[in-house]
Amino acid sequence: MKHMIDADVTQLRRERLARLRNHAQAGFTLIEMLVVLAIIGLIVGLVGPRVLNYLSTQVKTPKYRLRTSRALWICSISIQAAILRARKV
């Protein structure tokens, strides 16, 4: 009888330890969270400026193209007007 009680107690202790281990591994520690945040900060610090520069050049490029095309259009009209004047003379 005592052997059966010892076996039951041993089994209960094993189950309790297993639950404690599972419960202890259920979340993240503060150190793990800080390491992940540090890695994310490094990635943002290295990649962020390049992305922002790329985006700012993408915004400036259409404005530059619009100015350039407008200037070319004005030049083409001036050239056409000069050709028409030269033909009349």
C-alpha angles and dihedrals in degrees: 000000000000089000091056092050091050090050091050092048091048090050091049091050091051092049091048092050091048091052091048091050092049091047093048091053095047098095144028124268123235091250092055091050092049092050091051091048091049091052092048090048091053092049092049091046093053101038101031099074092048092052092047092049090049092050094047091052090049089056094046095047098067091048090051091047091050092051091046094048091047090051091048090049091052090048092050091051090049091050092048090049091049091050091050091049091049091052092052092055 
